[in-house]
Amino acid sequence: MLKLKRCGDFMNTKKKGIILLLISIFIIFTSLVFFIIGLNSNYLVTDLIWRIILTILILAILLLIYSIFLLVRFRYLPSFKKVKVIVFSSLIGIYALGCSSFLFILYGPNDTFRTWLITTAMATMNHQYYCQWFYSEDTINSVLGENYVVDSNESTDPSLITFDKTEVYANEYERAVLEHDEGQLYKIIEFEVNGCDAYLAVVYDASKIRVGVSKWLGRSGQYIYDMAEEQGAVLAINGGGFYDPNYNSNGANPLGITIADGKIITDYAYSSNNGGLIGFDQDNKLVLLANATTEDALNAGIRDGVTMGPFLIVNGQMADIRGNGGWGYAARTAIGQRSDGIVLMLVVDSNEFRTKGASIRDLAEIMERYGAINAANLDGGTSSAMVVNNELINDPIDSTLSHRTRGIPTIFKVVP
């Protein structure tokens, strides 16, 4: 009887040792994840929570030592119920590997993911916490300090738009733009950017381009396809940026100055270091005005314009873009004009998880490739959309990963 009792105690101790070992490893790696996150940012893990996690981590390490002691004491090799031991050990191993990989991606020597996350998140209105969870303000500022567009404060020179036509194709991109049927108002060129679909609308008559505004301006934005249909547009892209005091992203209030058919729609201060007024003057030339006031816009003869940025190309000179430009990778929209007057409207989709898309540098290089001498970034993300003949031809994805766009306050539209 005594021998059986000792055998039972031995088995119970072995089982106890294994269970404590697995539990301690699970707690250690879980605590370690939040402990290291807390070392790098107190946004998700506050100082108080960090101290509690540190205590739990220490206790878990002691528990691990105790469980190892139990197993070593009885010289245990996992022989009883081997299937259970192997399954649970494998799961814990996978979990530990996952935690380690997660921390390595966040804080390892390769800063690719760190740069992508910080620049992409900080370029949004409502999702900056995605990077603030994991990185301190100093780290965020350091990354943004390496990825930005240098503000030149330069505005366009309309005299560079000559409307001179040429039949000489310098390259395949020139041919793609210039080859079109007589009297054709626009054409769509499709290609890919970083594995994501891109649509370039080539508009041959800039006089047909206008700014459209939501019929509920100040209260709510409007879907681009509804605006396009109601306002008789055969082609439309989303326009300028917007802000919402209540952070509900309903597209009610355009940023800065908005002008439609020569009428001042909005006149708000624009505090961004990059960009400004993006619009067409009475001569159908795309004008980019940095730090513009309403008076500046009127003096420049702007008939239709919105506010956004950064400017990508000014007077044939690409912006000085450091790193990826500081806006990360996402769905993007841009507008530009060639010296022959042809207007380029670009929309780039993101992927289904919103982890890809175009950077500011990508936009500038595409616009330059197709001959733009002036170009600017417009609102992006879920707003990025292109409508052709009342049909949304690209695939916007919102923050819930649903395939849909959102209400916006302004559009650039082509009216026949």
C-alpha positions, -999 to 999 in steps of 0.1 A, spaced: 0 0 0 28 24 9 45 17 -24 13 24 -44 8 56 -25 43 68 -33 37 59 -70 5 79 -69 23 109 -54 50 105 -80 25 106 -108 7 136 -93 39 155 -89 49 148 -125 15 160 -137 17 190 -115 52 198 -127 42 196 -164 11 218 -159 30 244 -139 57 244 -166 33 250 -194 13 276 -175 45 295 -165 58 296 -201 24 309 -213 24 336 -186 60 345 -191 57 351 -229 23 369 -225 38 392 -198 70 397 -218 50 410 -248 33 437 -227 64 443 -206 84 452 -237 56 472 -252 54 491 -219 91 498 -222 86 515 -255 53 533 -250 29 540 -221 -1 547 -244 -13 511 -243 5 499 -212 5 526 -185 32 528 -158 9 512 -132 -1 483 -155 36 479 -165 46 475 -128 18 449 -123 30 431 -154 66 432 -142 54 416 -109 35 389 -128 65 382 -149 88 378 -119 63 354 -103 59 334 -135 97 330 -137 97 317 -101 69 294 -110 89 281 -140 119 275 -118 97 256 -93 81 234 -121 115 226 -134 126 217 -99 97 193 -95 105 175 -128 142 173 -122 137 161 -86 118 131 -99 141 127 -130 110 130 -151 109 125 -188 75 130 -203 63 94 -206 27 95 -193 0 105 -216 26 114 -242 0 127 -268 -13 153 -244 22 164 -234 32 167 -271 1 186 -281 2 211 -252 40 215 -255 36 222 -293 9 248 -287 30 265 -261 60 264 -284 40 279 -312 27 306 -289 61 314 -276 75 316 -311 46 338 -322 52 362 -292 89 363 -300 83 370 -337 58 397 -328 83 415 -306 111 410 -332 90 426 -359 81 455 -336 114 462 -321 140 443 -340 170 458 -360 150 459 -392 129 491 -392 108 483 -423 77 474 -403 82 502 -378 85 528 -405 55 514 -424 33 514 -393 42 548 -379 41 567 -413 8 550 -423 -10 554 -390 2 590 -383 -11 600 -417 -47 591 -407 -72 612 -388 -85 586 -363 -61 557 -362 -29 572 -350 -32 550 -318 -22 520 -339 15 531 -337 11 550 -304 3 516 -287 38 503 -295 61 533 -299 70 563 -278 66 599 -290 104 601 -294 104 570 -317 75 583 -337 90 617 -342 124 601 -351 107 580 -379 86 609 -392 118 630 -392 133 605 -417 102 603 -439 86 635 -450 82 659 -479 103 690 -477 81 721 -478 93 743 -506 65 769 -502 66 771 -540 35 777 -561 30 769 -598 39 791 -628 8 789 -651 29 800 -681 45 766 -682 12 751 -693 14 759 -730 -12 735 -744 13 727 -772 5 694 -788 30 668 -800 28 636 -820 62 625 -809 62 598 -783 92 600 -760 83 567 -743 56 541 -737 39 563 -711 38 593 -735 22 570 -761 -4 557 -736 -14 592 -728 -15 607 -763 -30 580 -783 -68 585 -783 -97 590 -807 -105 623 -822 -129 642 -798 -124 616 -770 -129 634 -737 -110 610 -715 -95 575 -713 -86 552 -684 -52 535 -681 -49 506 -657 -18 492 -641 -5 481 -607 14 499 -579 31 476 -553 7 448 -563 -24 470 -560 -47 481 -588 -42 517 -601 -64 537 -624 -51 568 -643 -78 589 -660 -64 610 -688 -86 640 -694 -80 658 -727 -101 689 -721 -93 706 -688 -122 731 -693 -146 702 -685 -132 697 -650 -151 712 -621 -152 708 -583 -184 693 -570 -195 695 -533 -218 675 -511 -254 687 -510 -252 683 -472 -220 703 -468 -214 712 -432 -236 684 -420 -224 653 -439 -204 642 -468 -219 624 -498 -209 593 -517 -189 600 -548 -211 580 -571 -242 599 -559 -225 632 -564 -213 622 -598 -248 611 -609 -267 640 -595 -242 665 -609 -240 650 -644 -204 639 -642 -191 613 -666 -159 609 -646 -151 618 -609 -125 614 -583 -125 623 -546 -112 658 -539 -97 676 -509 -92 666 -474 -118 671 -446 -120 674 -409 -147 664 -384 -148 680 -349 -164 649 -335 -141 625 -353 -170 607 -369 -154 608 -404 -186 618 -421 -169 641 -445 -189 672 -435 -163 699 -435 -136 704 -462 -102 715 -453 -91 750 -461 -104 768 -491 -130 753 -515 -141 770 -547 -167 758 -571 -176 776 -603 -158 808 -590 -178 808 -558 -160 805 -524 -176 776 -506 -153 773 -476 -125 795 -463 -108 778 -433 -72 780 -422 -50 752 -435 -23 743 -409 -4 715 -428 32 721 -436 27 706 -471 2 714 -498 -24 741 -501 -49 751 -527 -52 728 -557 -74 742 -585 -80 752 -620 -79 789 -631 -100 806 -658 -74 794 -684 -80 758 -674 -45 755 -659 -38 735 -628 -26 759 -601 -10 749 -568 -9 777 -542 11 771 -510 -2 790 -479 -29 805 -500 -56 829 -487 -89 835 -503 -75 867 -517 -46 848 -532 -70 824 -548 -91 851 -563 -60 870 -576 -49 838 -592 -82 835 -610 -91 801 -594 -125 789 -607 -125 755 -591 -103 743 -563 -99 722 -531 -73 721 -503 -49 692 -497 -14 681 -501 15 676 -502 24 690 -536 41 663 -556 55 682 -586 57 720 -590 69 736 -622 84 704 -635 104 698 -603 95 667 -582 92 675 -545 121 666 -522 107 634 -507 126 618 -478 120 581 -473 85 572 -482 73 608 -477 59 602 -442 24 591 -453 31 554 -453 14 531 -478 -23 533 -485 -50 539 -511 -42 573 -527 -56 598 -551 -37 625 -570 -42 650 -598 -17 666 -622 -14 684 -655 10 681 -684 25 711 -702 1 703 -731 -28 708 -708 -38 672 -705 -50 664 -669 -40 632 -651 -63 619 -623 -48 589 -604 -64 565 -580 -45 537 -564 -62 510 -543 -49 493 -512 -50 456 -506 -78 437 -487 -60 442 -454 -51 479 -460 -14 472 -456 -3 481 -491 -10 508 -516 11 538 -528 35 561 -509 38 598 -516 70 590 -535 51 564 -557 25 591 -566 52 616 -576 71 591 -597 39 580 -615 29 615 -622 63 624 -635 64 592 -656 32 602 -674 45 638 -680 29 659 -653 47 692 -646 24 700 -617 8 674 -594 -6 672 -559 -18 645 -535 -55 645 -527 -74 628 -499 -66 591 -496 -75 559 -478 -112 550 -478 -119 583 -496 -99 572 -527 -124 565 -554 -130 569 -591 -164 568 -608 -168 564 -645 -203 567 -660 -219 564 -625 -199 532 -617 -173 530 -590 -144 513 -609 -119 509 -581 -122 490 -548 -122 512 -517 -118 494 -483 -128 510 -450 -113 505 -415 -135 475 -409 -121 459 -441 -155 462 -458 -154 469 -495 -170 504 -495 -161 540 -497 -173 568 -474 -191 602 -476 -168 630 -488 -173 667 -491 -157 674 -525 -149 659 -558 -131 667 -590 -156 659 -618 -156 659 -656 -188 672 -671 -195 668 -708 
